[in-house]
Amino acid sequence: MFIIFMVTCVVACQEKEQEKTNEAVNGNQQESTTQETALEELSRKIEASPENSGLYNERARLFLELGQINRAFSDINRALEISDGHPDYLITLSDVYFTMGQFDRTEQTLNSILIHDDEHLEAMLKLAQLYLYKEDHGKSFAFLSRALTLEPEDHRIFFLSGLTHKDRKDTSKAVRDFHRATQVNQDYYDAWMQLGVIAAAQNDSNAIHFFNNALDISPESTEAYYNLAMFYQNHQRYEEAMEVYNQLISINPNYPNGYYNLGYLHLNVTGDYEKAEQYFRKALEMDPSRVNAVFNLGSSLEQQGNYAQAKEMYKKTLEMEENYPLGIEGLNRLYDQGLVGR
């Protein structure tokens, strides 16, 4: 669980800074509705077998994925009441504590596992992740070193080592360890994504290969499609960017950022202002709070000669964000050119 959290943050924060009218924003993958179905099934099983500790542990993990922390905490405590000291359940409890921000209890819980089993690999990896989160890189590496003596071919160890080096700004060692992770497990999606993010930040075209490898493993990954499209966009490969954005919205039609960026490209690159308008309107249907989309919708309308509607959009940006500079510029331009009345 800790690994998933950190990877998502890293990938979501990699976007290249652009002009305000050229903002392209990242988003996270939407949670699968299958989790709710699994939850219902587990609840039925627990009703039939109320003393089955494994079912409570399984449901606690699902509650964690769904962000229902109190329910996860209740279930894992019930599991531990039935099977006191079970290491798998203590691992889940440590995840709950971590999610709650109770890091001291996370550490205590994981150490309690190692007291009884000093070769418990999962506890070592969780402690390495915890110390990475706390930026105690020395302790993180110490637990990873212990883990490596137990399982020298575990891809997770190399991946965590890569994340720790990356957090220390040692990019070359991070890349080395992410590559090691993929050599041990060629289907390790997170490692390919990290390699892609680093390559993209370095303007290295290998990013395309890395993101495509991630897509081979997870063909419906919104995250991988988006990062690949952004790389193309940031390197003026606009046709390829639009192709990937179109693939993205075909597999995830409820992803507003794909529509927004297609709108941007049609507004600022192809000059197809009608299409730009359509895409910005679609993005705003899904996320009406996005002031930059409202502004760019106004720009699309202005370019089509729909000055009254453009004026309304620019005014709306000022209602959404006081003194929004681009909205003020847009209104002043319309007023100064006598295109609309005040």
N, C-alpha and C positions, 0 to 999 in steps of 0.2 A: 504493500500500500504506500509506504513512504516513497519508493522509487517512482511510482506512477505520478505522485504529486509533484515531485521535483522535475521530472521530465516535462510535464505539461507546462510548468512555469517557465522553464528554460526556452522551450519552443515558442510559447506564446509571446515571449518578450524579445524575440530576435528581429522583429520587423525593422526595416531600414527607414530612417527618418526622412520624411518628405515635406513638400510644401503643404500648407493647410488645405488647399483645394485638391491635393493629390493624396489625401490620407487614405490609406488602406489598412483596415484594422483586422487583427486576428481574433479568432474565437476558439472556444474549446469544443471538443467533440460532445455531442448530445448523448445523454445516458440512454441506454437501450431500454425500451419498454418491456423487454423480456424479463428484466429483473423483477418487475411487479408480478408477473406470472409465476416466476420461481418462488417469490415470497408467499404467494397464496398457497402454492403446493406445499411448501415447508410448514406453513401454519397448520395445514390439514394433517400432515404427518405428526406434528407435535401434539396435536389434539388426540391423535390415536395412540401415541407413545410418549406420554408426558415425562417419563424418566430417562429419555434418550438424550444424554448430554451432547452427543455429536450433532444432533439436529439443532439444538440451541446455539452451538458454536457456528454452525453453517448459517443460521438465520441472522446471528449477530453480524457476521461478515457482510451479508446482504444489506442489512440495515446501515452498516458503515458506508457501503457504496452508494446508498440512496441518501446519505446525509442525515439519517435519523439516529443521532448519536445516543440519545437517552434510551431508546429502545435497544440499541446495540449493547449498551452498558448493562441494561437489565438482563438481557439474554445471556451474555457471557458470564455474568455473576451467577445466574442460575446453573449454567453448565459447570462452573467450578464448585457450586454447592453439591452437585451430584458426583463430580469426579475431581476431588480436591487435588490441586497441584499438577494437573495434566499439562504438559509443556505446550501442546498445540493451543490449548485454551488460554494459557498465559501469553502466548504470542498475540492472540487476538486481543486480549486485555491490554497489552502494551500498545497495540494499534489504536484502541479506543482512547487510552490516555493521551497518546500523541495527538490525535485529532482534537481532543479537548484542550490541548496546550499544556497538559500536566506532564512536563518533560522529566521532572524528578521521579515521578511515579512510573513513567515509561522506563527509565533507567533501572529503577529498583526491581521492577517486574522482570525485565530481561536478565538482570544479574542473578535473580533468584533461580532462574532456569539453569544458569551456568554453575551455580553452587552445587546443584545436584548432578549436572552433566556438563563437565567443562569442555566437551567436544560437540556441543549442540550448535550446528552450523547456522540454523535460522536465527538463533539468538545473537550470534556474533554478527551476522549481516545486519540485523535490525539495529544493533548498537553502533555499528559502523555508519549506518544511515543517520541515526540520531545525532552522532557527533559531527557528521557532515553538516546536518541542519544547524547545529549549534556553532559551526565553523571551528570546531576543535579538530583540525585536520590530523594532528599527531595521533590522537586516540582513534580516529577513524582508520588511519593506515595501520595502526597496531592490531585492530580487530580483523582487518582484511588480511594482514599477514598471517595471523593465526588461522583464519579460514582457509587460506591458500594451502597451508600445510596439510589440511584435512581433505580438501577437494581441489587439486591443482587444475582441473579442467572445468570448473564451474564458471560459466559465462557471466553470471551475476557479480562475481568478485571483480572481474576485470572491468565490468561496466561501472560498478561503484567506485573503483579506483579511478576510472576516467572522469567521473563526476567530481571526485575530490580534487584531482589535478586541475580540472576546469575551474572549480571554485577558487583555487589558488592562483588562477591566471596562467597556469603552465599548460598552454594549449598543445604543444608538441607531445607532451606525455599523455595528455587527455586523448588526443587522436590515436596515439600508439595503443592505449588500453581499450578504446572503443573498437579499434580494428581487431585486437586480440579477442574481444568478446564475440565479434562476428566470425572470426576464424573457428572458434569453439562451437558457436551456434550460428549458422548462416541465416537462420530464420528469426534472428533477434531484432525485432522491429525497433525497439527503443534505441539500440546502438546505431542502427542505420540513420535514424532521425537525428541523433546527436551529431553524427559525422556530417550529415547534410547541413545542419544548422551552422556548424563551425565552418564548413567549406563556403557556404553562402556568405557568411560574415567576412570571409577573406576574398570574396569575389572569385572563388575557384569554381570552374565549371563542373568539377567532380560532384558538386552538390546535386546536379541533375541525376547522375548515376545513383547517388545515395538515396535520394527521395524516391526514385523509381524502384529501387530495391525494397524500400519500405512499403511501397504500393503493391509490389509483387506478393508481399507477406500479408498485407492488410488492404485488399483492393477497394475497400469503401472508406478508407481513412480520410476524413475531412481535413485533418491536420496535415497529412502528407501532400494531398492535392493543393492545399492552400499555400504551403511553403514552396512547392515546386512552381506554382503560378507566380508567386511573389518574386522568386528568383528570376524567372523570365521577364517579368515586368520591370524589375530594377535594372535589368541589363538590356532594355529597349528591344526585347524579343517579343513584341506585342502580339503578333499573330499566335505564337505558341502560348503566350499567357492567356489569351482569350479562349483558346481551345481547351486549356486545362480548367479554367474557370467554368466553362460550359460543362465539362465532365463533372466538375464538383457539384454544380447545382442539379445535374441530372441524378446523381446518387444521393444528394441531400438537398431537396428542393426547399427546405425550411432554413437554409443557412444565409442570413442576410448579407454577410460580408462578400460572398461570391457575386451577388447582384450589385452590390455597391461598387465593387472594383470593375465589373463589366461596364457599369455606368460611367465610371471615371475614364476608362479607356475609350469609350465611344465619345465622351465629351471632349477629351483632351488630345486624343490621338487620331481616331478615324473621322471625327467631325460628323458622325451620325447622331445628331442631337435628338432626334425622335426616339431612337433606341436608348440613348442615354436617359431620357426622361422616363421611359418605361422601366428601366432597371432601377433608377433611383426611387420611383414610386413603389416598386416591388420591395425594395430594401426597407422603405419606410412603413409598409404594411406590417412587416415583421418587427421592426424596431423604430417606433415613431419618435423616440427620444434623441435620435442621432442628428445633431444640429448640422454637421458637415454635409449630410445627405440632403437636408432641407435646402441648404445653400446651393449645393450643386444641382439640385432640381431646379432652383431658381435660375441658375446659369444656363441650364439646358433650355428652359422656357424663353429666356432672354435671347439666346442665339436663334431661336425659331421665330422671333418677333412677337412673342406672347408677353408683351411688356407688363400688362396689368397683372397677369398671373405671377410673373417674375417678381414684381413689386410685393405681392402678398407673401411670397416665400421669403424674401429678404426681411420683410417686417416680422415674419414668424420667427426667424432666427434670433431677432432681438428680444422677442418674448421668451424664447427658450434660454437665451444666454445674454444677459445685459451687456450692452456695448460690444457685441460680437463684431470684431473689426471687419470681417469680410462682408457681413450683412450691411454694415454702414457704408462700405465702399460700393457695394452693389446698388443701394438706394441712391447714393449721391451721383453715381454714374447715370442712372435713369433720369434723375431730376436735372442734372447739369446738361444732358443732351435733349432735354425737353420731350422725352419719350413718354413720361407719365406726369400727372399733376401731383402736387404735394397734398 
